[in-house]
Amino acid sequence: MNANSTIPSFPFSCPIRLRHLIREEFDQWSRQFMAHAFASQNELGRLCDEAVYQNDIALRLEASGFGPVAKEVPLTISFRDFTKVYYLDLVVRESFIVELKTVTTLLEEHDGQLLNYLFIAEAPHGKPVNLRPASVEYRTVNAVVVSRERRSFRLVIGRWQPHTGRCRDFLDLVKELFAAWGAFLDSRLYEEALIHLLGGKSNVLRRAPLTRAGSSLGTQEVAHLTDTIGFRVTGLAPDACAKYEAQHQRFLALTPLTTLHWLNLYHHHLELVTVKR
């Protein structure tokens, strides 16, 4: 499927009209910003809460003339009646985006969080900054795919098997959602939107009983399309999918579910697979 045939306006809003920084300008501003981040940690130490560093760095930036600085800037994405609001920790001069952390070390998931924000905001660069380690940890995250390119994707359904009208509704909803948002966003965001649009958490998220050899093992929350059909959304690389599919089959064997519709998102490649017990 190619979603470029009908491209709706991107359902995104932000109270700041973010200006795109070219890489040279971003790198120059990055050096200035990091000087203040290091100064903040040197004076405050490395045991403060994130909000404390956020306030202190913003004050330092403003005092030096490197402003304006906005904190907790809302970033809203929507589809139909679903709305999700994220918050950008710091936005300097309406263009330089920083995500502050106070964790042991920066992980891939932190880069992924910021990358999701950049894609939604259609901003090319951002900076995660961690003030907990002995020396401030930082790097640059680049959103190398623009909005129009994200809306060009391939949805593969060769291994998908609809059992009910509800299954076909699920596929139609997936197509509409990706036509509106494009690919590359956080898989959890798509899943959250699908759960909402299919009836909401109270109707879709149910606890399935798990048993082995007739013995109860407890219950686990699963997104349901029907009483016997569940669904899951992941963002796995292709080389990890075969092993993960086997895990799905093991999980199904423990539950009353007979079928799981599995939507995996990997860059421009989306695949909907039906896994059976």
C-alpha positions in Angstrom: 0.0 0.0 0.0 1.2 3.5 -0.8 -0.5 6.2 1.3 0.6 9.1 -0.9 -2.6 8.9 -3.0 -4.6 10.8 -0.4 -2.6 12.8 2.2 -4.6 14.5 4.9 -3.2 17.5 6.8 -0.9 16.2 9.5 -3.0 16.1 12.7 -0.4 17.8 14.9 -0.4 20.9 17.0 2.0 22.9 19.2 1.7 26.3 20.7 5.1 27.2 19.4 5.7 27.4 15.7 8.9 25.4 15.6 11.6 26.7 13.3 13.8 24.2 11.5 17.5 24.4 12.3 20.1 23.5 9.8 22.7 21.1 11.2 25.5 23.8 11.3 23.3 26.1 13.4 22.1 23.2 15.6 25.7 22.2 16.4 26.6 25.8 17.2 23.6 26.2 19.6 24.3 22.7 21.0 27.7 23.9 22.2 26.2 26.9 23.9 23.5 24.9 25.5 25.9 22.2 26.9 28.1 24.9 28.5 25.1 25.9 30.6 24.1 22.2 31.3 27.6 21.5 32.6 27.6 24.7 34.7 24.2 23.6 36.2 25.5 20.2 37.2 28.8 21.7 38.6 26.9 24.0 40.9 23.8 21.9 41.8 25.5 18.5 41.9 24.1 15.4 40.2 21.4 14.4 42.7 18.6 16.8 41.9 15.3 16.0 40.3 14.9 16.6 36.6 12.5 19.5 37.2 15.2 21.3 39.3 17.7 21.1 36.4 15.1 22.1 34.0 14.3 25.3 35.9 18.0 26.0 36.6 19.2 25.6 33.0 16.3 27.7 31.7 17.2 30.5 34.1 20.9 30.3 33.0 20.0 30.4 29.3 17.7 33.3 29.7 20.2 35.2 31.9 22.9 34.7 29.2 20.6 36.0 26.4 20.2 32.6 24.9 16.4 32.6 24.9 13.5 32.7 24.9 13.2 29.3 26.6 9.9 27.4 26.9 9.4 24.5 29.3 7.0 21.6 29.1 5.8 22.6 25.6 2.7 20.4 24.7 2.9 18.4 21.5 -0.4 17.1 20.5 -1.2 14.4 17.9 -4.8 13.3 17.1 -6.9 11.0 14.9 -10.7 11.1 14.9 -11.5 11.4 18.6 -8.2 10.1 19.9 -5.7 12.6 21.2 -2.3 12.1 22.7 -0.3 14.9 24.3 3.5 14.8 24.9 5.6 17.4 26.5 9.0 18.8 25.3 11.2 19.5 28.3 12.9 22.5 26.8 12.5 24.4 23.6 15.1 27.2 23.1 14.5 30.0 20.6 11.5 28.2 19.2 13.7 25.6 17.5 16.3 23.8 19.7 14.6 20.8 21.4 16.1 19.2 24.5 14.9 16.2 26.5 16.3 16.2 30.0 16.9 13.0 31.9 18.2 12.0 35.4 18.9 8.3 34.9 21.9 6.0 35.3 22.7 6.2 31.6 21.0 7.1 28.4 19.5 4.1 26.6 18.1 3.4 23.1 14.6 3.9 24.5 15.4 7.5 25.4 16.6 8.2 21.9 13.5 6.6 20.6 11.3 8.8 22.8 12.9 11.9 21.5 12.8 10.6 17.9 9.1 10.1 18.2 8.7 13.7 19.4 10.9 15.0 16.5 8.8 13.1 13.9 5.5 14.4 15.3 6.9 18.0 15.4 8.6 17.6 12.0 11.8 18.8 13.6 15.2 17.5 12.2 17.3 17.4 15.3 17.0 17.2 19.1 19.3 16.5 22.1 18.8 14.1 25.1 20.8 15.3 28.1 21.4 13.2 31.2 22.4 15.1 34.3 22.7 12.1 36.7 26.2 10.6 35.7 29.4 12.1 37.1 29.9 13.9 33.8 26.8 15.2 31.9 25.9 12.7 29.2 24.4 13.9 25.9 24.1 13.1 22.2 22.2 14.2 19.1 19.2 12.5 17.7 18.4 13.1 14.0 15.0 12.6 12.3 16.2 11.9 8.8 12.8 11.0 7.3 10.4 13.9 6.6 6.6 13.8 6.9 5.9 13.1 3.2 8.4 10.2 3.2 6.9 8.7 6.3 3.5 8.5 4.5 5.0 6.3 1.8 4.9 2.8 3.3 4.1 -0.7 2.4 1.5 -2.7 4.3 2.0 -6.4 3.8 -1.0 -8.6 4.6 -0.2 -11.9 2.8 -0.1 -13.8 6.1 -3.2 -12.1 7.6 -6.4 -14.1 7.9 -9.6 -12.2 8.9 -12.1 -14.4 10.8 -14.8 -11.9 11.5 -16.1 -8.4 10.4 -14.3 -7.1 13.4 -11.0 -8.3 11.9 -11.7 -6.5 8.7 -12.6 -3.3 10.6 -9.2 -3.6 12.3 -7.4 -3.6 9.0 -9.4 -0.7 7.7 -8.6 1.3 10.8 -4.9 0.5 10.5 -4.9 1.8 6.9 -6.7 5.0 7.9 -4.4 5.6 10.9 -1.2 5.2 8.9 -2.5 7.3 6.0 -3.1 10.1 8.6 0.1 9.8 10.7 2.5 8.0 8.4 5.0 5.4 9.7 8.1 5.6 12.0 6.3 6.8 15.2 6.4 4.9 18.4 4.6 1.5 18.1 3.0 2.1 21.5 1.3 5.2 20.2 -0.3 3.4 17.3 -1.4 0.6 19.7 -2.9 3.1 22.1 -4.8 4.8 19.3 -6.1 1.5 18.0 -7.3 0.5 21.5 -9.1 3.8 21.9 -10.8 3.6 18.4 -11.9 0.0 18.8 -13.9 0.8 21.9 -11.5 2.1 24.6 -9.4 0.5 27.3 -12.4 -0.7 29.3 -13.8 -2.7 26.4 -10.6 -3.8 24.5 -8.0 -4.4 27.3 -9.1 -7.5 29.2 -7.3 -9.8 31.5 -6.9 -13.2 30.0 -6.5 -16.2 32.3 -3.3 -18.2 31.8 -3.1 -21.9 32.5 -0.6 -24.7 32.1 -1.4 -28.4 32.4 -4.7 -27.4 34.0 -3.1 -25.2 36.7 -3.9 -21.5 36.9 -0.9 -19.2 36.4 -2.8 -15.9 36.9 -4.1 -13.4 34.4 -2.5 -11.0 31.9 -3.8 -7.9 30.1 -4.4 -8.5 26.4 -5.9 -6.2 23.7 -9.0 -8.1 22.4 -10.9 -7.8 19.1 -13.4 -10.5 20.1 -13.6 -12.9 23.0 -11.2 -15.3 21.2 -9.1 -12.9 19.0 -6.4 -10.5 20.3 -4.0 -8.1 18.7 -0.6 -6.7 19.4 1.6 -3.9 17.8 5.4 -4.1 17.9 8.3 -2.3 16.3 10.8 -5.1 15.7 13.6 -5.4 13.1 12.9 -8.2 10.6 15.6 -10.5 12.0 13.8 -10.6 15.4 10.3 -11.4 14.0 10.6 -15.1 13.6 11.6 -15.7 17.2 9.0 -13.3 18.4 6.3 -15.1 16.4 7.2 -18.3 18.2 6.8 -16.5 21.5 3.3 -15.4 20.5 2.4 -19.0 19.8 3.7 -20.0 23.2 1.7 -17.3 24.9 -1.5 -18.2 23.0 -1.2 -21.8 24.1 -1.6 -20.6 27.7 -4.8 -18.5 27.1 -8.4 -19.0 25.9 -7.5 -17.0 22.8 -7.3 -18.8 19.5 -5.8 -16.1 17.3 -3.6 -13.0 17.6 -3.4 -10.4 14.9 0.2 -9.0 15.1 1.0 -5.7 13.5 4.8 -5.1 13.2 6.2 -1.8 12.2 9.7 -1.4 10.8 10.4 1.9 9.1 8.5 1.9 5.7 7.6 -1.8 6.0 4.4 -2.7 8.0 3.2 -6.3 8.2 0.0 -7.7 9.6 0.3 -11.4 10.5 -2.3 -13.8 11.9 -0.8 -16.1 14.6 -2.8 -19.1 15.6 -2.7 -21.4 18.6 
